[in-house]
Amino acid sequence: MPKTQAMERIAERALNAARHRLLDSGNPAFVAVALPQDGPPRLAPLVVANHRAAEAGVRALRGDLGEIDVLVVGCARQGRHLRFTVQALEAPRPILDRLEVRERPIGEMGLL
């Protein structure tokens, strides 16, 4: 199934909602994000270390909110890069799979 612009917009909205929480968590980090049509995105209460555990968050959010878009958003640090993924529970492949350059924390910078 080809990606549509609507799917890409949904994936971007989920990533934007989860980005800060994922960056503040361990490596790798996954969180379920619900995207109501009217209202702000809602994140599962826990960030977890694997995709399978995040799927439980998807089921819980669906139970609370009904049939709305709920996705698993993940982030893994890979050297100087961050890999962000956004995937629907039933989908075989991510809607979004993006590699971004990671800014180095002050602790990783060399001394002059």
Gaussian input, Z-matrix of N, CA and C with variables (Angstrom, degrees):
# hf/3-21g

backbone

0 1
 N
 C     1     B1
 C     2     B2     1     A1
 N     3     B3     2     A2     1     D1
 C     4     B4     3     A3     2     D2
 C     5     B5     4     A4     3     D3
 N     6     B6     5     A5     4     D4
 C     7     B7     6     A6     5     D5
 C     8     B8     7     A7     6     D6
 N     9     B9     8     A8     7     D7
 C    10    B10     9     A9     8     D8
 C    11    B11    10    A10     9     D9
 N    12    B12    11    A11    10    D10
 C    13    B13    12    A12    11    D11
 C    14    B14    13    A13    12    D12
 N    15    B15    14    A14    13    D13
 C    16    B16    15    A15    14    D14
 C    17    B17    16    A16    15    D15
 N    18    B18    17    A17    16    D16
 C    19    B19    18    A18    17    D17
 C    20    B20    19    A19    18    D18
 N    21    B21    20    A20    19    D19
 C    22    B22    21    A21    20    D20
 C    23    B23    22    A22    21    D21
 N    24    B24    23    A23    22    D22
 C    25    B25    24    A24    23    D23
 C    26    B26    25    A25    24    D24
 N    27    B27    26    A26    25    D25
 C    28    B28    27    A27    26    D26
 C    29    B29    28    A28    27    D27
 N    30    B30    29    A29    28    D28
 C    31    B31    30    A30    29    D29
 C    32    B32    31    A31    30    D30
 N    33    B33    32    A32    31    D31
 C    34    B34    33    A33    32    D32
 C    35    B35    34    A34    33    D33
 N    36    B36    35    A35    34    D34
 C    37    B37    36    A36    35    D35
 C    38    B38    37    A37    36    D36
 N    39    B39    38    A38    37    D37
 C    40    B40    39    A39    38    D38
 C    41    B41    40    A40    39    D39
 N    42    B42    41    A41    40    D40
 C    43    B43    42    A42    41    D41
 C    44    B44    43    A43    42    D42
 N    45    B45    44    A44    43    D43
 C    46    B46    45    A45    44    D44
 C    47    B47    46    A46    45    D45
 N    48    B48    47    A47    46    D46
 C    49    B49    48    A48    47    D47
 C    50    B50    49    A49    48    D48
 N    51    B51    50    A50    49    D49
 C    52    B52    51    A51    50    D50
 C    53    B53    52    A52    51    D51
 N    54    B54    53    A53    52    D52
 C    55    B55    54    A54    53    D53
 C    56    B56    55    A55    54    D54
 N    57    B57    56    A56    55    D55
 C    58    B58    57    A57    56    D56
 C    59    B59    58    A58    57    D57
 N    60    B60    59    A59    58    D58
 C    61    B61    60    A60    59    D59
 C    62    B62    61    A61    60    D60
 N    63    B63    62    A62    61    D61
 C    64    B64    63    A63    62    D62
 C    65    B65    64    A64    63    D63
 N    66    B66    65    A65    64    D64
 C    67    B67    66    A66    65    D65
 C    68    B68    67    A67    66    D66
 N    69    B69    68    A68    67    D67
 C    70    B70    69    A69    68    D68
 C    71    B71    70    A70    69    D69
 N    72    B72    71    A71    70    D70
 C    73    B73    72    A72    71    D71
 C    74    B74    73    A73    72    D72
 N    75    B75    74    A74    73    D73
 C    76    B76    75    A75    74    D74
 C    77    B77    76    A76    75    D75
 N    78    B78    77    A77    76    D76
 C    79    B79    78    A78    77    D77
 C    80    B80    79    A79    78    D78
 N    81    B81    80    A80    79    D79
 C    82    B82    81    A81    80    D80
 C    83    B83    82    A82    81    D81
 N    84    B84    83    A83    82    D82
 C    85    B85    84    A84    83    D83
 C    86    B86    85    A85    84    D84
 N    87    B87    86    A86    85    D85
 C    88    B88    87    A87    86    D86
 C    89    B89    88    A88    87    D87
 N    90    B90    89    A89    88    D88
 C    91    B91    90    A90    89    D89
 C    92    B92    91    A91    90    D90
 N    93    B93    92    A92    91    D91
 C    94    B94    93    A93    92    D92
 C    95    B95    94    A94    93    D93
 N    96    B96    95    A95    94    D94
 C    97    B97    96    A96    95    D95
 C    98    B98    97    A97    96    D96
 N    99    B99    98    A98    97    D97
 C   100   B100    99    A99    98    D98
 C   101   B101   100   A100    99    D99
 N   102   B102   101   A101   100   D100
 C   103   B103   102   A102   101   D101
 C   104   B104   103   A103   102   D102
 N   105   B105   104   A104   103   D103
 C   106   B106   105   A105   104   D104
 C   107   B107   106   A106   105   D105
 N   108   B108   107   A107   106   D106
 C   109   B109   108   A108   107   D107
 C   110   B110   109   A109   108   D108
 N   111   B111   110   A110   109   D109
 C   112   B112   111   A111   110   D110
 C   113   B113   112   A112   111   D111
 N   114   B114   113   A113   112   D112
 C   115   B115   114   A114   113   D113
 C   116   B116   115   A115   114   D114
 N   117   B117   116   A116   115   D115
 C   118   B118   117   A117   116   D116
 C   119   B119   118   A118   117   D117
 N   120   B120   119   A119   118   D118
 C   121   B121   120   A120   119   D119
 C   122   B122   121   A121   120   D120
 N   123   B123   122   A122   121   D121
 C   124   B124   123   A123   122   D122
 C   125   B125   124   A124   123   D123
 N   126   B126   125   A125   124   D124
 C   127   B127   126   A126   125   D125
 C   128   B128   127   A127   126   D126
 N   129   B129   128   A128   127   D127
 C   130   B130   129   A129   128   D128
 C   131   B131   130   A130   129   D129
 N   132   B132   131   A131   130   D130
 C   133   B133   132   A132   131   D131
 C   134   B134   133   A133   132   D132
 N   135   B135   134   A134   133   D133
 C   136   B136   135   A135   134   D134
 C   137   B137   136   A136   135   D135
 N   138   B138   137   A137   136   D136
 C   139   B139   138   A138   137   D137
 C   140   B140   139   A139   138   D138
 N   141   B141   140   A140   139   D139
 C   142   B142   141   A141   140   D140
 C   143   B143   142   A142   141   D141
 N   144   B144   143   A143   142   D142
 C   145   B145   144   A144   143   D143
 C   146   B146   145   A145   144   D144
 N   147   B147   146   A146   145   D145
 C   148   B148   147   A147   146   D146
 C   149   B149   148   A148   147   D147
 N   150   B150   149   A149   148   D148
 C   151   B151   150   A150   149   D149
 C   152   B152   151   A151   150   D150
 N   153   B153   152   A152   151   D151
 C   154   B154   153   A153   152   D152
 C   155   B155   154   A154   153   D153
 N   156   B156   155   A155   154   D154
 C   157   B157   156   A156   155   D155
 C   158   B158   157   A157   156   D156
 N   159   B159   158   A158   157   D157
 C   160   B160   159   A159   158   D158
 C   161   B161   160   A160   159   D159
 N   162   B162   161   A161   160   D160
 C   163   B163   162   A162   161   D161
 C   164   B164   163   A163   162   D162
 N   165   B165   164   A164   163   D163
 C   166   B166   165   A165   164   D164
 C   167   B167   166   A166   165   D165
 N   168   B168   167   A167   166   D166
 C   169   B169   168   A168   167   D167
 C   170   B170   169   A169   168   D168
 N   171   B171   170   A170   169   D169
 C   172   B172   171   A171   170   D170
 C   173   B173   172   A172   171   D171
 N   174   B174   173   A173   172   D172
 C   175   B175   174   A174   173   D173
 C   176   B176   175   A175   174   D174
 N   177   B177   176   A176   175   D175
 C   178   B178   177   A177   176   D176
 C   179   B179   178   A178   177   D177
 N   180   B180   179   A179   178   D178
 C   181   B181   180   A180   179   D179
 C   182   B182   181   A181   180   D180
 N   183   B183   182   A182   181   D181
 C   184   B184   183   A183   182   D182
 C   185   B185   184   A184   183   D183
 N   186   B186   185   A185   184   D184
 C   187   B187   186   A186   185   D185
 C   188   B188   187   A187   186   D186
 N   189   B189   188   A188   187   D187
 C   190   B190   189   A189   188   D188
 C   191   B191   190   A190   189   D189
 N   192   B192   191   A191   190   D190
 C   193   B193   192   A192   191   D191
 C   194   B194   193   A193   192   D192
 N   195   B195   194   A194   193   D193
 C   196   B196   195   A195   194   D194
 C   197   B197   196   A196   195   D195
 N   198   B198   197   A197   196   D196
 C   199   B199   198   A198   197   D197
 C   200   B200   199   A199   198   D198
 N   201   B201   200   A200   199   D199
 C   202   B202   201   A201   200   D200
 C   203   B203   202   A202   201   D201
 N   204   B204   203   A203   202   D202
 C   205   B205   204   A204   203   D203
 C   206   B206   205   A205   204   D204
 N   207   B207   206   A206   205   D205
 C   208   B208   207   A207   206   D206
 C   209   B209   208   A208   207   D207
 N   210   B210   209   A209   208   D208
 C   211   B211   210   A210   209   D209
 C   212   B212   211   A211   210   D210
 N   213   B213   212   A212   211   D211
 C   214   B214   213   A213   212   D212
 C   215   B215   214   A214   213   D213
 N   216   B216   215   A215   214   D214
 C   217   B217   216   A216   215   D215
 C   218   B218   217   A217   216   D216
 N   219   B219   218   A218   217   D217
 C   220   B220   219   A219   218   D218
 C   221   B221   220   A220   219   D219
 N   222   B222   221   A221   220   D220
 C   223   B223   222   A222   221   D221
 C   224   B224   223   A223   222   D222
 N   225   B225   224   A224   223   D223
 C   226   B226   225   A225   224   D224
 C   227   B227   226   A226   225   D225
 N   228   B228   227   A227   226   D226
 C   229   B229   228   A228   227   D227
 C   230   B230   229   A229   228   D228
 N   231   B231   230   A230   229   D229
 C   232   B232   231   A231   230   D230
 C   233   B233   232   A232   231   D231
 N   234   B234   233   A233   232   D232
 C   235   B235   234   A234   233   D233
 C   236   B236   235   A235   234   D234
 N   237   B237   236   A236   235   D235
 C   238   B238   237   A237   236   D236
 C   239   B239   238   A238   237   D237
 N   240   B240   239   A239   238   D238
 C   241   B241   240   A240   239   D239
 C   242   B242   241   A241   240   D240
 N   243   B243   242   A242   241   D241
 C   244   B244   243   A243   242   D242
 C   245   B245   244   A244   243   D243
 N   246   B246   245   A245   244   D244
 C   247   B247   246   A246   245   D245
 C   248   B248   247   A247   246   D246
 N   249   B249   248   A248   247   D247
 C   250   B250   249   A249   248   D248
 C   251   B251   250   A250   249   D249
 N   252   B252   251   A251   250   D250
 C   253   B253   252   A252   251   D251
 C   254   B254   253   A253   252   D252
 N   255   B255   254   A254   253   D253
 C   256   B256   255   A255   254   D254
 C   257   B257   256   A256   255   D255
 N   258   B258   257   A257   256   D256
 C   259   B259   258   A258   257   D257
 C   260   B260   259   A259   258   D258
 N   261   B261   260   A260   259   D259
 C   262   B262   261   A261   260   D260
 C   263   B263   262   A262   261   D261
 N   264   B264   263   A263   262   D262
 C   265   B265   264   A264   263   D263
 C   266   B266   265   A265   264   D264
 N   267   B267   266   A266   265   D265
 C   268   B268   267   A267   266   D266
 C   269   B269   268   A268   267   D267
 N   270   B270   269   A269   268   D268
 C   271   B271   270   A270   269   D269
 C   272   B272   271   A271   270   D270
 N   273   B273   272   A272   271   D271
 C   274   B274   273   A273   272   D272
 C   275   B275   274   A274   273   D273
 N   276   B276   275   A275   274   D274
 C   277   B277   276   A276   275   D275
 C   278   B278   277   A277   276   D276
 N   279   B279   278   A278   277   D277
 C   280   B280   279   A279   278   D278
 C   281   B281   280   A280   279   D279
 N   282   B282   281   A281   280   D280
 C   283   B283   282   A282   281   D281
 C   284   B284   283   A283   282   D282
 N   285   B285   284   A284   283   D283
 C   286   B286   285   A285   284   D284
 C   287   B287   286   A286   285   D285
 N   288   B288   287   A287   286   D286
 C   289   B289   288   A288   287   D287
 C   290   B290   289   A289   288   D288
 N   291   B291   290   A290   289   D289
 C   292   B292   291   A291   290   D290
 C   293   B293   292   A292   291   D291
 N   294   B294   293   A293   292   D292
 C   295   B295   294   A294   293   D293
 C   296   B296   295   A295   294   D294
 N   297   B297   296   A296   295   D295
 C   298   B298   297   A297   296   D296
 C   299   B299   298   A298   297   D297
 N   300   B300   299   A299   298   D298
 C   301   B301   300   A300   299   D299
 C   302   B302   301   A301   300   D300
 N   303   B303   302   A302   301   D301
 C   304   B304   303   A303   302   D302
 C   305   B305   304   A304   303   D303
 N   306   B306   305   A305   304   D304
 C   307   B307   306   A306   305   D305
 C   308   B308   307   A307   306   D306
 N   309   B309   308   A308   307   D307
 C   310   B310   309   A309   308   D308
 C   311   B311   310   A310   309   D309
 N   312   B312   311   A311   310   D310
 C   313   B313   312   A312   311   D311
 C   314   B314   313   A313   312   D312
 N   315   B315   314   A314   313   D313
 C   316   B316   315   A315   314   D314
 C   317   B317   316   A316   315   D315
 N   318   B318   317   A317   316   D316
 C   319   B319   318   A318   317   D317
 C   320   B320   319   A319   318   D318
 N   321   B321   320   A320   319   D319
 C   322   B322   321   A321   320   D320
 C   323   B323   322   A322   321   D321
 N   324   B324   323   A323   322   D322
 C   325   B325   324   A324   323   D323
 C   326   B326   325   A325   324   D324
 N   327   B327   326   A326   325   D325
 C   328   B328   327   A327   326   D326
 C   329   B329   328   A328   327   D327
 N   330   B330   329   A329   328   D328
 C   331   B331   330   A330   329   D329
 C   332   B332   331   A331   330   D330
 N   333   B333   332   A332   331   D331
 C   334   B334   333   A333   332   D332
 C   335   B335   334   A334   333   D333

   B1=1.4535
   B2=1.5328
   B3=1.3254
   B4=1.4646
   B5=1.5282
   B6=1.3075
   B7=1.4675
   B8=1.5204
   B9=1.3093
   B10=1.4563
   B11=1.5211
   B12=1.3193
   B13=1.4624
   B14=1.5158
   B15=1.3286
   B16=1.4641
   B17=1.5218
   B18=1.3390
   B19=1.4665
   B20=1.5241
   B21=1.3126
   B22=1.4614
   B23=1.5278
   B24=1.3343
   B25=1.4781
   B26=1.5260
   B27=1.3345
   B28=1.4655
   B29=1.5245
   B30=1.3375
   B31=1.4607
   B32=1.5221
   B33=1.3266
   B34=1.4671
   B35=1.5262
   B36=1.3246
   B37=1.4659
   B38=1.5322
   B39=1.3316
   B40=1.4645
   B41=1.5273
   B42=1.3351
   B43=1.4671
   B44=1.5260
   B45=1.3120
   B46=1.4594
   B47=1.5290
   B48=1.3229
   B49=1.4628
   B50=1.5245
   B51=1.3197
   B52=1.4683
   B53=1.5211
   B54=1.3122
   B55=1.4687
   B56=1.5328
   B57=1.3253
   B58=1.4670
   B59=1.5229
   B60=1.3214
   B61=1.4609
   B62=1.5290
   B63=1.3166
   B64=1.4626
   B65=1.5233
   B66=1.3268
   B67=1.4627
   B68=1.5219
   B69=1.3255
   B70=1.4613
   B71=1.5226
   B72=1.3291
   B73=1.4627
   B74=1.5229
   B75=1.3251
   B76=1.4583
   B77=1.5209
   B78=1.3157
   B79=1.4578
   B80=1.5175
   B81=1.3081
   B82=1.4492
   B83=1.5334
   B84=1.3091
   B85=1.4630
   B86=1.5292
   B87=1.3414
   B88=1.4670
   B89=1.5205
   B90=1.3426
   B91=1.4573
   B92=1.5285
   B93=1.3191
   B94=1.4642
   B95=1.5209
   B96=1.3329
   B97=1.4652
   B98=1.5251
   B99=1.3338
   B100=1.4677
   B101=1.5157
   B102=1.3255
   B103=1.4603
   B104=1.5300
   B105=1.3338
   B106=1.4631
   B107=1.5339
   B108=1.3216
   B109=1.4666
   B110=1.5238
   B111=1.3227
   B112=1.4682
   B113=1.5238
   B114=1.2873
   B115=1.4525
   B116=1.5161
   B117=1.3102
   B118=1.4622
   B119=1.5265
   B120=1.3342
   B121=1.4572
   B122=1.5306
   B123=1.3182
   B124=1.4633
   B125=1.5193
   B126=1.3444
   B127=1.4549
   B128=1.5174
   B129=1.3330
   B130=1.4600
   B131=1.5272
   B132=1.3277
   B133=1.4684
   B134=1.5279
   B135=1.3401
   B136=1.4568
   B137=1.5198
   B138=1.3239
   B139=1.4558
   B140=1.5160
   B141=1.3312
   B142=1.4594
   B143=1.5228
   B144=1.3405
   B145=1.4606
   B146=1.5203
   B147=1.3424
   B148=1.4625
   B149=1.5213
   B150=1.3165
   B151=1.4664
   B152=1.5279
   B153=1.3083
   B154=1.4686
   B155=1.5300
   B156=1.3207
   B157=1.4683
   B158=1.5250
   B159=1.3234
   B160=1.4674
   B161=1.5266
   B162=1.3300
   B163=1.4592
   B164=1.5270
   B165=1.3207
   B166=1.4670
   B167=1.5259
   B168=1.3155
   B169=1.4635
   B170=1.5156
   B171=1.3396
   B172=1.4617
   B173=1.5175
   B174=1.3294
   B175=1.4695
   B176=1.5283
   B177=1.3301
   B178=1.4662
   B179=1.5280
   B180=1.3211
   B181=1.4665
   B182=1.5281
   B183=1.3191
   B184=1.4649
   B185=1.5240
   B186=1.3205
   B187=1.4622
   B188=1.5178
   B189=1.3259
   B190=1.4693
   B191=1.5237
   B192=1.3299
   B193=1.4595
   B194=1.5234
   B195=1.3133
   B196=1.4595
   B197=1.5135
   B198=1.3053
   B199=1.4650
   B200=1.5283
   B201=1.3044
   B202=1.4603
   B203=1.5175
   B204=1.3197
   B205=1.4596
   B206=1.5240
   B207=1.3374
   B208=1.4647
   B209=1.5200
   B210=1.3173
   B211=1.4581
   B212=1.5195
   B213=1.3229
   B214=1.4609
   B215=1.5197
   B216=1.3295
   B217=1.4603
   B218=1.5212
   B219=1.3185
   B220=1.4530
   B221=1.5101
   B222=1.3310
   B223=1.4648
   B224=1.5263
   B225=1.3174
   B226=1.4584
   B227=1.5193
   B228=1.3176
   B229=1.4585
   B230=1.5210
   B231=1.3169
   B232=1.4558
   B233=1.5168
   B234=1.3240
   B235=1.4596
   B236=1.5186
   B237=1.3230
   B238=1.4645
   B239=1.5232
   B240=1.3271
   B241=1.4564
   B242=1.5284
   B243=1.3218
   B244=1.4579
   B245=1.5216
   B246=1.3090
   B247=1.4630
   B248=1.5205
   B249=1.3336
   B250=1.4611
   B251=1.5219
   B252=1.3288
   B253=1.4526
   B254=1.5233
   B255=1.3239
   B256=1.4623
   B257=1.5284
   B258=1.3375
   B259=1.4560
   B260=1.5192
   B261=1.3161
   B262=1.4632
   B263=1.5238
   B264=1.3077
   B265=1.4578
   B266=1.5238
   B267=1.3065
   B268=1.4626
   B269=1.5193
   B270=1.3033
   B271=1.4700
   B272=1.5276
   B273=1.3401
   B274=1.4660
   B275=1.5345
   B276=1.3471
   B277=1.4684
   B278=1.5222
   B279=1.3283
   B280=1.4653
   B281=1.5218
   B282=1.3140
   B283=1.4645
   B284=1.5173
   B285=1.3267
   B286=1.4597
   B287=1.5261
   B288=1.3113
   B289=1.4652
   B290=1.5137
   B291=1.3405
   B292=1.4632
   B293=1.5216
   B294=1.3126
   B295=1.4555
   B296=1.5223
   B297=1.3290
   B298=1.4702
   B299=1.5200
   B300=1.3270
   B301=1.4624
   B302=1.5238
   B303=1.3094
   B304=1.4578
   B305=1.5215
   B306=1.3263
   B307=1.4634
   B308=1.5207
   B309=1.3084
   B310=1.4660
   B311=1.5169
   B312=1.3370
   B313=1.4689
   B314=1.5345
   B315=1.3042
   B316=1.4730
   B317=1.5259
   B318=1.3192
   B319=1.4599
   B320=1.5190
   B321=1.3264
   B322=1.4622
   B323=1.5266
   B324=1.3334
   B325=1.4568
   B326=1.5334
   B327=1.3139
   B328=1.4644
   B329=1.5208
   B330=1.3214
   B331=1.4593
   B332=1.5215
   B333=1.3218
   B334=1.4632
   B335=1.4898
   A1=108.59
   A2=118.62
   A3=120.42
   A4=111.23
   A5=113.51
   A6=118.85
   A7=109.40
   A8=115.37
   A9=119.37
   A10=108.86
   A11=115.35
   A12=118.91
   A13=110.50
   A14=117.74
   A15=120.59
   A16=110.80
   A17=117.01
   A18=120.38
   A19=110.54
   A20=116.64
   A21=120.38
   A22=111.16
   A23=117.34
   A24=120.68
   A25=110.81
   A26=116.71
   A27=120.96
   A28=109.94
   A29=116.86
   A30=120.97
   A31=111.35
   A32=117.90
   A33=121.22
   A34=111.13
   A35=117.04
   A36=120.69
   A37=110.53
   A38=116.86
   A39=120.70
   A40=111.00
   A41=116.63
   A42=120.18
   A43=110.89
   A44=117.52
   A45=120.31
   A46=111.56
   A47=117.50
   A48=120.96
   A49=111.86
   A50=117.04
   A51=121.03
   A52=114.70
   A53=118.52
   A54=122.40
   A55=113.80
   A56=117.88
   A57=119.56
   A58=111.98
   A59=116.86
   A60=119.09
   A61=110.32
   A62=117.72
   A63=120.70
   A64=111.28
   A65=117.16
   A66=120.32
   A67=112.07
   A68=117.28
   A69=121.60
   A70=112.58
   A71=117.12
   A72=121.61
   A73=110.38
   A74=115.27
   A75=121.53
   A76=112.33
   A77=114.65
   A78=121.73
   A79=109.24
   A80=118.43
   A81=130.31
   A82=111.32
   A83=116.29
   A84=121.56
   A85=109.04
   A86=115.24
   A87=121.62
   A88=108.61
   A89=115.91
   A90=120.77
   A91=108.67
   A92=116.00
   A93=121.38
   A94=108.69
   A95=115.79
   A96=121.86
   A97=108.47
   A98=116.20
   A99=121.97
   A100=107.97
   A101=115.81
   A102=121.49
   A103=110.62
   A104=117.62
   A105=119.59
   A106=110.16
   A107=116.65
   A108=120.74
   A109=111.29
   A110=115.27
   A111=119.99
   A112=107.87
   A113=115.91
   A114=120.59
   A115=111.54
   A116=115.06
   A117=119.91
   A118=112.05
   A119=117.33
   A120=120.68
   A121=110.29
   A122=115.53
   A123=121.44
   A124=108.27
   A125=116.63
   A126=121.77
   A127=110.25
   A128=115.11
   A129=120.33
   A130=107.97
   A131=117.50
   A132=119.30
   A133=114.92
   A134=117.62
   A135=119.63
   A136=112.18
   A137=115.62
   A138=122.16
   A139=105.31
   A140=116.86
   A141=121.01
   A142=110.26
   A143=115.54
   A144=120.31
   A145=114.39
   A146=118.14
   A147=117.95
   A148=111.22
   A149=113.88
   A150=121.34
   A151=111.20
   A152=117.10
   A153=120.76
   A154=111.52
   A155=117.32
   A156=119.79
   A157=111.29
   A158=116.97
   A159=120.10
   A160=111.39
   A161=117.23
   A162=120.59
   A163=111.21
   A164=117.82
   A165=120.61
   A166=110.18
   A167=116.70
   A168=120.87
   A169=111.46
   A170=116.95
   A171=121.18
   A172=109.44
   A173=116.34
   A174=120.43
   A175=111.07
   A176=116.74
   A177=119.88
   A178=111.01
   A179=117.60
   A180=120.34
   A181=111.14
   A182=116.72
   A183=119.31
   A184=110.64
   A185=116.21
   A186=119.60
   A187=111.73
   A188=117.00
   A189=121.62
   A190=112.20
   A191=117.05
   A192=120.82
   A193=114.66
   A194=118.24
   A195=119.97
   A196=111.89
   A197=115.12
   A198=121.08
   A199=111.21
   A200=116.01
   A201=122.10
   A202=107.06
   A203=117.38
   A204=120.34
   A205=109.76
   A206=116.42
   A207=122.01
   A208=106.28
   A209=116.00
   A210=122.29
   A211=110.77
   A212=115.85
   A213=121.62
   A214=107.36
   A215=116.14
   A216=121.60
   A217=107.11
   A218=116.65
   A219=121.02
   A220=112.56
   A221=114.44
   A222=121.58
   A223=107.56
   A224=116.47
   A225=121.32
   A226=108.46
   A227=116.09
   A228=120.59
   A229=108.43
   A230=115.59
   A231=121.90
   A232=107.74
   A233=115.88
   A234=119.53
   A235=110.96
   A236=115.86
   A237=121.03
   A238=112.44
   A239=117.30
   A240=121.04
   A241=111.32
   A242=114.77
   A243=123.36
   A244=106.97
   A245=116.79
   A246=120.49
   A247=107.81
   A248=115.67
   A249=122.11
   A250=108.35
   A251=115.81
   A252=121.32
   A253=109.41
   A254=115.38
   A255=122.09
   A256=105.49
   A257=115.85
   A258=119.61
   A259=111.20
   A260=115.84
   A261=121.69
   A262=108.12
   A263=116.59
   A264=121.89
   A265=112.02
   A266=118.13
   A267=121.62
   A268=113.44
   A269=118.55
   A270=121.82
   A271=111.63
   A272=116.46
   A273=119.30
   A274=112.71
   A275=116.60
   A276=120.92
   A277=110.02
   A278=116.24
   A279=118.96
   A280=112.75
   A281=115.11
   A282=121.34
   A283=108.35
   A284=115.57
   A285=122.36
   A286=108.00
   A287=117.35
   A288=123.52
   A289=105.95
   A290=116.51
   A291=121.58
   A292=110.76
   A293=115.63
   A294=122.76
   A295=107.94
   A296=117.25
   A297=121.96
   A298=109.20
   A299=115.81
   A300=120.59
   A301=107.89
   A302=115.56
   A303=121.72
   A304=109.46
   A305=115.42
   A306=119.12
   A307=108.33
   A308=116.03
   A309=119.80
   A310=110.82
   A311=116.23
   A312=118.44
   A313=110.93
   A314=117.26
   A315=122.08
   A316=110.83
   A317=117.93
   A318=121.42
   A319=114.26
   A320=117.37
   A321=120.70
   A322=112.64
   A323=117.73
   A324=120.59
   A325=109.81
   A326=114.73
   A327=119.27
   A328=111.90
   A329=115.25
   A330=121.36
   A331=109.16
   A332=116.64
   A333=121.04
   A334=111.64
   D1=124.05
   D2=-178.81
   D3=-70.80
   D4=149.81
   D5=176.90
   D6=-71.32
   D7=139.56
   D8=177.49
   D9=-107.80
   D10=162.56
   D11=177.23
   D12=-62.11
   D13=-35.11
   D14=179.12
   D15=-63.69
   D16=-42.33
   D17=178.33
   D18=-64.11
   D19=-40.91
   D20=179.87
   D21=-65.04
   D22=-38.94
   D23=177.04
   D24=-64.59
   D25=-40.90
   D26=177.51
   D27=-62.12
   D28=-44.77
   D29=179.72
   D30=-62.58
   D31=-43.27
   D32=178.15
   D33=-62.74
   D34=-40.93
   D35=178.98
   D36=-62.65
   D37=-42.21
   D38=178.49
   D39=-65.12
   D40=-44.11
   D41=179.74
   D42=-62.95
   D43=-44.96
   D44=179.49
   D45=-60.87
   D46=-36.59
   D47=179.34
   D48=-68.60
   D49=-34.71
   D50=-172.70
   D51=-98.39
   D52=-15.64
   D53=-170.94
   D54=-50.14
   D55=-52.26
   D56=-175.39
   D57=-65.05
   D58=-39.36
   D59=179.52
   D60=-66.52
   D61=-39.43
   D62=179.33
   D63=-66.61
   D64=-41.28
   D65=-178.87
   D66=-67.61
   D67=-25.53
   D68=178.61
   D69=-86.40
   D70=-0.39
   D71=-175.41
   D72=-107.00
   D73=-174.97
   D74=-178.72
   D75=-71.91
   D76=-170.80
   D77=-178.26
   D78=-128.40
   D79=118.62
   D80=-4.03
   D81=-79.23
   D82=170.22
   D83=179.98
   D84=-139.78
   D85=138.88
   D86=-179.74
   D87=-136.44
   D88=145.51
   D89=177.27
   D90=-148.37
   D91=145.49
   D92=175.17
   D93=-84.83
   D94=139.24
   D95=-179.64
   D96=-130.01
   D97=124.50
   D98=175.67
   D99=-97.25
   D100=139.44
   D101=-176.55
   D102=-122.74
   D103=82.77
   D104=176.34
   D105=-63.74
   D106=147.94
   D107=177.95
   D108=-61.73
   D109=-41.40
   D110=-179.75
   D111=-118.53
   D112=112.29
   D113=-179.35
   D114=123.86
   D115=168.96
   D116=-176.70
   D117=-75.65
   D118=157.19
   D119=174.69
   D120=-59.77
   D121=151.92
   D122=179.26
   D123=-124.30
   D124=125.88
   D125=-178.76
   D126=-98.32
   D127=147.32
   D128=173.32
   D129=-60.94
   D130=153.09
   D131=-176.06
   D132=-68.54
   D133=-20.85
   D134=-176.95
   D135=-119.11
   D136=138.82
   D137=167.51
   D138=-95.11
   D139=131.90
   D140=-174.82
   D141=-121.62
   D142=170.61
   D143=-173.28
   D144=-95.94
   D145=0.50
   D146=176.80
   D147=-147.99
   D148=157.11
   D149=-175.15
   D150=-61.93
   D151=-42.02
   D152=-177.16
   D153=-60.30
   D154=-42.15
   D155=178.08
   D156=-66.05
   D157=-34.87
   D158=178.08
   D159=-66.78
   D160=-27.92
   D161=177.30
   D162=-61.33
   D163=-32.26
   D164=175.68
   D165=-63.82
   D166=-36.41
   D167=175.90
   D168=-64.82
   D169=-36.15
   D170=176.99
   D171=-61.90
   D172=-47.99
   D173=-178.80
   D174=-62.70
   D175=-39.69
   D176=179.84
   D177=-65.90
   D178=-44.29
   D179=178.80
   D180=-64.35
   D181=-39.39
   D182=177.41
   D183=-63.26
   D184=-38.35
   D185=178.45
   D186=-64.87
   D187=-36.94
   D188=-179.92
   D189=-76.14
   D190=-37.36
   D191=-168.39
   D192=-111.06
   D193=-7.98
   D194=-178.15
   D195=86.29
   D196=-163.13
   D197=-175.68
   D198=-81.48
   D199=88.54
   D200=173.68
   D201=-130.37
   D202=171.98
   D203=178.23
   D204=-68.37
   D205=120.49
   D206=174.07
   D207=-129.08
   D208=125.34
   D209=-174.45
   D210=-126.10
   D211=158.15
   D212=171.65
   D213=-98.90
   D214=124.54
   D215=178.15
   D216=-110.88
   D217=131.03
   D218=-178.01
   D219=-127.37
   D220=157.75
   D221=176.93
   D222=-144.00
   D223=130.79
   D224=175.68
   D225=-133.56
   D226=132.26
   D227=177.67
   D228=-83.07
   D229=131.71
   D230=179.78
   D231=-132.22
   D232=88.65
   D233=-178.21
   D234=63.27
   D235=-119.55
   D236=-179.30
   D237=-89.76
   D238=11.31
   D239=-176.53
   D240=-125.73
   D241=161.26
   D242=171.24
   D243=-120.14
   D244=131.62
   D245=175.24
   D246=-105.53
   D247=116.09
   D248=176.79
   D249=-102.68
   D250=135.83
   D251=175.71
   D252=-130.72
   D253=148.46
   D254=174.68
   D255=-133.50
   D256=124.43
   D257=-174.98
   D258=-140.98
   D259=138.59
   D260=172.86
   D261=-77.66
   D262=152.76
   D263=-175.27
   D264=-57.79
   D265=-44.27
   D266=-175.31
   D267=-88.70
   D268=-7.19
   D269=-173.93
   D270=-78.61
   D271=139.55
   D272=178.67
   D273=-75.85
   D274=-23.06
   D275=-177.95
   D276=-132.11
   D277=155.38
   D278=176.62
   D279=-64.28
   D280=148.83
   D281=172.31
   D282=-74.01
   D283=-36.11
   D284=-179.34
   D285=-133.05
   D286=134.33
   D287=175.03
   D288=-142.01
   D289=102.79
   D290=-170.64
   D291=-126.68
   D292=134.84
   D293=174.33
   D294=-104.30
   D295=124.92
   D296=-179.28
   D297=-123.97
   D298=146.99
   D299=174.86
   D300=-69.93
   D301=133.71
   D302=-178.31
   D303=-96.92
   D304=134.72
   D305=173.86
   D306=-73.44
   D307=140.77
   D308=-179.23
   D309=-81.09
   D310=132.87
   D311=173.44
   D312=-64.89
   D313=156.70
   D314=-179.00
   D315=-54.55
   D316=-37.71
   D317=-178.96
   D318=-63.64
   D319=-19.83
   D320=-179.43
   D321=-96.19
   D322=-2.47
   D323=-178.44
   D324=-82.89
   D325=143.09
   D326=-179.55
   D327=-73.74
   D328=157.07
   D329=177.97
   D330=-86.54
   D331=145.21
   D332=178.54
   D333=-86.69

